[in-house]
Amino acid sequence: MSNHSWSVYGRAGGAMFLVGSLAAVSGVVNDYPFFGGQAARYLVSAALLFAVARARRIPLIRPTGRETLLLIALAATGLVLFNLFVIGGTKHANPAVVGTIVGTVPIVLALAGPLMRRTRPSGRIIVAASIVVAGTGVVSGLGTSDLQGILYSVGALACEACFSLLALPLLVRLGPVRVSAYTAATSVPMLIGLGLATDGSGFLRMPSLAELGGLAYLAVLVSGVAFLLWYRALPMLGADRAGLFAGIIPVGTIITSLVLGFGLPAPAELAGVALVIAGLLVGLHRPRTVTATPVVREQVDIL
């Protein structure tokens, strides 16, 4: 396997690891007004991403009408609605149920990614995705839920898939830095509007020192860095193979919880991680080195 392949895999795995760390870090901001915290988080992320674009001398080109609609849909589903559905799901279901249902996204992407390219889904990728999903389910465990909780969880699953599928056509011309910056910025007015509607003027307040640290971590690493890593790897891997790395999310949660002193992982969690790794090995093993198409590579290599 070439160094280039390992680099691509490292970006995808690193992005999902950072996303997985969100669950452990979010505990310090649970008492902060949700929509205000999310709006502040993505505002800071957008500012940092635009700064990256300026430092890299990447011009901020105007999206076309179609790209603007895709950016709005991407921000609304992958950022705003995803969080709303997760919140709603946890009110009606055990968090394990929400995590297990959302954790089936590798299978969704294994099927939807090729269909968007008008090609046949790979049987090997579907098998690998099923192994990854099984591992994620073992890590998350089982729980109880009512019908609303399941519906919210399925909605979160759909939004998680949209975060990748809607970005693919945008990455061809805009590249990962612009897509990341534009999407984060587009979500801010949506979140401010929801915050004003639900919490009024109290949707923002001065955070405590711990909350400020948590929000900064989410803004810089979970949003800024993870977005760039994921959107740089996504067009090279394709949605189906990239989706396998969603299995890294619970691994990131476990390791971050361990670092923060929340206790050692249970044997079942370690068994689930082993299944995730096995699924990745099955899905990523290829006789040829993965290469990007010339158009996508030109955009991706800007970063």
Secondary structure, DSSP 4 states (H G I P E B T S, - for coil): --HHHHHHHHHHHHHHHHHHHHHHHGGGGTTS-HHHHHHHHHHHHHHHHHHHHHHTT---PPPPHHHHHHHHHHIIIIIIIHHHHHHHHHHHB-HHHHHHHHTTHHHHHHHHHHHHTTSPPPHHHHHHHHHHHHHHHHHH----B-HHHHHHHHHHHHHHHHHHHTHHHHHHHHHHHHHHHHHHHHHHHHHHHHHHHHHGGGG--PPPHHHHHHHHHIIIIIIIIHHHHHHHHHHHH-HHHHGGGGGHHHHHHHHHHHHTTS-PPPHHHHHHHHHHHHHHHHHH--SS-----HHHHHHHTT-
